[in-house]
Amino acid sequence: MKIEERVKWVERKGHHILIQDFTNCGKTENSLKILALFEKEVADAKYELFNTLTIISGIKFDPNLFLEMKNVAKRVRPRLANSKRVMVGIDSATRRIMFKGMNMFAGGNPSLAFDTVEEALEYLSS
């Protein structure tokens, strides 16, 4: 999957959902590009209210990536304050730590964790 395809909008039951997909994206540089695309989409969003889904299955974390995730979360916080945010793929201790950290820095409604993308999309479109 190309980096540009990893950040996309979907509409489900009238709800706009921005997905960022880090699934097995490889190098940290790829993850950083996905974050940058996500931040740009949030800033340029034409929707007043939208929800987000982050898929982190197989992501490789390092300190630089976590720091940038934290910084992006702070920068997009005002735009996502009233949004539902969910994550899928929290299947390791490292990912659980990242999930807790992102909730702490993002503010607003806390992100929820789901086991599958379908469950997450169902929640986001309800």
Rosetta blueprint (number, residue, H / E / L):
1 M L
2 K L
3 I H
4 E H
5 E H
6 R H
7 V E
8 K E
9 W E
10 V E
11 E E
12 R E
13 K L
14 G L
15 H E
16 H E
17 I E
18 L E
19 I E
20 Q E
21 D E
22 F L
23 T L
24 N L
25 C L
26 G L
27 K L
28 T H
29 E H
30 N H
31 S H
32 L H
33 K H
34 I H
35 L H
36 A H
37 L H
38 F H
39 E H
40 K H
41 E H
42 V H
43 A H
44 D H
45 A L
46 K L
47 Y L
48 E L
49 L L
50 F L
51 N E
52 T E
53 L E
54 T E
55 I E
56 I L
57 S L
58 G L
59 I L
60 K L
61 F L
62 D L
63 P H
64 N H
65 L H
66 F H
67 L H
68 E H
69 M H
70 K H
71 N H
72 V H
73 A H
74 K H
75 R H
76 V H
77 R H
78 P H
79 R H
80 L H
81 A L
82 N L
83 S L
84 K L
85 R E
86 V E
87 M E
88 V E
89 G L
90 I L
91 D L
92 S L
93 A H
94 T H
95 R H
96 R H
97 I H
98 M H
99 F H
100 K H
101 G H
102 M H
103 N H
104 M H
105 F H
106 A H
107 G L
108 G L
109 N L
110 P L
111 S L
112 L E
113 A E
114 F E
115 D L
116 T L
117 V H
118 E H
119 E H
120 A H
121 L H
122 E H
123 Y H
124 L H
125 S L
126 S L
